[in-house]
Amino acid sequence: MSQTVIVSGGAGYIGSHACKALNAAGFIPVVFDNLSTGWRDAVQFGPFEEGDLLDRSRLDEVFAKHNPAAVMHFAALSQVGDSMKDPGRYWRENVVGALNLIEATVAAECRHFVFSSTCATYGEQDAVTLTEDSPQIPINAYGGSKLAIEGMLRDFSARYDLDSVIFRYFNVAGADPDAELGEFHQPETHLIPLMLDAIEGKRPALTIFGTDYPTPDGTCIRDYVHVMDLVDAHVLGLKWLQADKGSRVFNLGTGSGFSVRDVVEASRAVTNREVPMTLGERRPGDCSKLVSGSARAIEELGWEPKRSTLNQMIADAWRWHQGKGFAR
Ligand code: UFG
């Protein structure tokens, strides 16, 4: 019989793609989501349980009903800029929400937990390429909240029979090549969908946030990873846990950094259209450069990023972007 996996945030961008990958790997993803930023229409690969992570009794109910083999925790507030404006909300919803979920997991005697962490836990660093052992000094409340959850998982693993795989994502982009799923935030804050909107005339122009960073062209550098590659790593992480290999942290990026201007150029080339843009101020909380080393995921998990070139990510996002979006 297929095993169930509770997927918090499974109605969101990355969580919904993870459900598709879990389903393809023979698991039943049970989506737990409050639809605050996720979409009911994105739940296509297993049961949906509406609920809020701040409601512990609802969580216990869902665990009792589905008896999961593992938990994948995607649900979170995830906007760097927003986290600087309202840090309390990030600490409450992300950290207290995760605490409830981890406690419910332990109470249900479920032993395997996969957690979406972020490169924002590293903060501003001199190292050319970040590894899992780089110091973690977040410069925004979003990164701070995720770092706290990493610590929480370590403490719970020390005390209880719970192993975790922690993935520190770099910049996730692209969409399901079948265009059944894609990135759809309201409001949108991420670079590539905003750029595609500007190209399509759905907004007047893309604003480049800061042109005076200490990078070759003055704009921020990020490491973009395709959402399909990212969720493949999650399935491998789950198998790692089920093989009783213990708790482990993995960076997920490609090791290649692209500036905002590079992404603009690639979008122009892929869509064959001009990108209307204006030059603006820096956005508070942004690091100048975040690039990953993913040697550990490649060597230990056998992860093989297949679609994570800038052109492929933009092409897949573009195909989805011209489709319909989702409804709640
Ligand atoms: N950017 C612009 N204009 C925009 C939007 C973004 O110039 O309208 C720039 C940002 O300043 C940044 C880059 O494009 O330099 C990427 O910005 P995104 O908002 O797309 O992504 P972030 O790097 O801010 O955030 C992403 C994830 C977070 C993660 C973070 C780590 O969304 O979950 O990377 O920095 F934590």
Residues whose N, C-alpha, C, O or C-beta is under 5 A from the ligand:
A	BS01	UFG	S78 V80 T118 C119 A120 F170 N171 T189 H190 L191 L194 T207 I208 F209 C220 V260 R283 D286
